[in-house]
Amino acid sequence: MKTRATKIVATIGPASNTPDILKRMIEAGVDVVRLNFSHGTAEDHVARAQMVRDAAAACGREIAIMADLQGPKIRVGKFKDGKIELVKGEKFILDAQCEMGDQHRAGLDYKELPNDLKPDDVLLLNDGLIVLVVTQVKGSEIHTTVKIGGELSNNKGINRQGGGLSAPALTAKDMEDIKTAMRLGADFVAVSFPKNATDMEMARQLANIAGESYGRKPQMIAKIERAEAIPRLQEILDASDGIMVARGDLAVEVGNAAVPALQKRMIRMARASNKLVITATQMMESMIQNAIPTRAEVSDVANAVLDGTDAVMTSAETAAGKYPVETVETMVAVCAEAEKSEHLSLDADFLNVTFTRIDQSIAYGALFTAYHLQAAAIVALTESGSTPLWMSRHNIGMPIYAMTPSLATQRKLALYRNVHTLQLKTSSADREKVLADVETLLVAKKLAAKDDMIVVTWGEPMGQVGGTNALKITKIGER
C-alpha cells in the first residue's frame, strides 16, 4: 500500500487555534505542529500544546510538537504613528538610543548593531523590501541613505546583506523558552540563526537540562538562515538532529537567486549525514488570502519533495490565513502526486556505503532485500528510532512501518520521511508471538493483506532494549 512519504509541519496561530480546526488539520494530514515562540506567552504555548495533544487523541493519531525559538531577530523599534514611508534618496537614522521612531529615525531592539556596521554596508529591512546603505556610524547612530523605499512599520526585521552580524544565537528569551518547551512536552526544538556547531551544542545542553525532570531529550533542529552558517553546514549538521531550510532570512542575506541551489545542497547533505531536513517559508503564501495556490507554489512544494526533503512546512498560511485546512489538504495532494514520479536508485546509493554498526547494516540489508523482492512494506521494531532513520534516507517506493512501545519515539519519528509509526508492545521474549502481533496489527489497520510479503527487523533477544540485529522475510498469514 503506497502512503504519503513527505511529512507536513503546520504552524498554529489565531487562524487554527481551536479544537475543531486543529482536528480538521490533523485529519487532513498534519504530522507535526509548530509553535512559533516569536509570538505569545509561555502559558499560551502550554495551552496550545495541550490542545494539540487532545485533538490528536481525538483523531487517534500521535502528532509531534516543535517549539521554534525566536532567536536574535534584529528589529527596528516602534513609531509614533505605527509606521512611516521611506523615500528613495532620503537620509534615515537607526538609533540604538531612540525610544520612539519618526520619519527621520527609528530605534533598535539590538543595541550592539552599530558596532557591527561600517560605511557602504547594505541593510535589508522587512524581508528585503526596504534597502538602506550605511553612510557612517556615529556612536549609537547608524546613518543611512534609502536605496529602495516603502512602508516601514513597528518591529520589522533588519538583516545585513552578506550576513556577519554578531548577535548570539540564543537570547535570554530563548533560554526561558527552552524551559517552557520542555514543560509542554515539545518533541523538537528549532534553533534560529545558529552560526556554528557550538550554538547547537549549547541549545541541546540547555534543552537536556530543562527536560531532565520530565524525562525528555528533544530532537534539535538547526534553522539555516545566516550566510555564515553555509560554510559550516556540515559541522552544524553533525551537532544537530536535523536542519530547516529557512528560506526567508537566508534569502535576504545571500540573495533570492542563491536559495534554490542552496536548498538542494542542504537537502542532499542532510540525507547523506543521516539527518532530518524541513523545507520552509512561503511554500503556499498566496493561500493566506486565496483558497487555491499559484502554479509556482505547487511547483515549489513538488520540487522540495523531489529533492528528498523529509517535510514541508507552513507558516502564516495556517497560523493566520483564511484557509488553514485547505492549505494542508493542498500540500498533502501535491506531495502525494510528486512522489509518484520519484526516481528510484537504491543500488547506486549503496555503491560506496561502509557499515560501521550491526544495526546500520541490518537497516541497509532490509532496504536492499525489500527493494529487490518488491515487498509490500518494511517493518522495523524499534526502541530508539535509529533503524527507521537510516532506512528513511533512501527512497525505495514502499512504506516503512516503525513499531514501538515508546510514545516519545513514536512522536520523534513523525518527521522521518516515509516512516509511519504504530504503537506495539514488544516486551514479550516470545519472538513468534511478537511477529504474529506485527501481522495482526498491519492487517487490522488495512496496511497489508494476506500473502503480502514484508521484511521485518528487530533486536535479539526479544524483550530487551538493544540494537537491531535480526531480519526476517515473511508472508502475511504463513505462520
Secondary structure, 3 states (H helix, E strand, C coil): CCCCCCEEEEECCCCCCCHHHHHHHHHHCCCEEEEECCCCCHHHHHHHHHHHHHHHHHHCCCCEEEEECCCCCCEECCECCCEEEECCCCEEEEECCCCCECCCEEEECCCCHHHHCCCCCEEEECCCCEEEEEEEEECCEEEEEEEECEEEECCCEEEECCCCCCCCCCCHHHHHHHHHHHHCCCCEEEECCCCCHHHHHHHHHHHHHHHHHHCCCCEEEEEECCHHHHHHHHHHHHCCCEEEEEHHHHHHHHCHHHHHHHHHHHHHHHHHCCCEEEEECCCCHHHHCCCCCCHHHHHHHHHHHHHCCCEEECCHHHHCCCCHHHHHHHHHHHHHHHHHCCCCCHHHHCCCCCCCCHHHHHHHHHHHHHHHHCCCEEEEECCCCHHHHHHHCCCCCCCEEEEECCHHHHHHHHHCCCEEEEECCCCCCCHHHHHHHHHHHHHHCCCCCCCCEEEEEECCCCCCCCCCCEEEEEECCCC
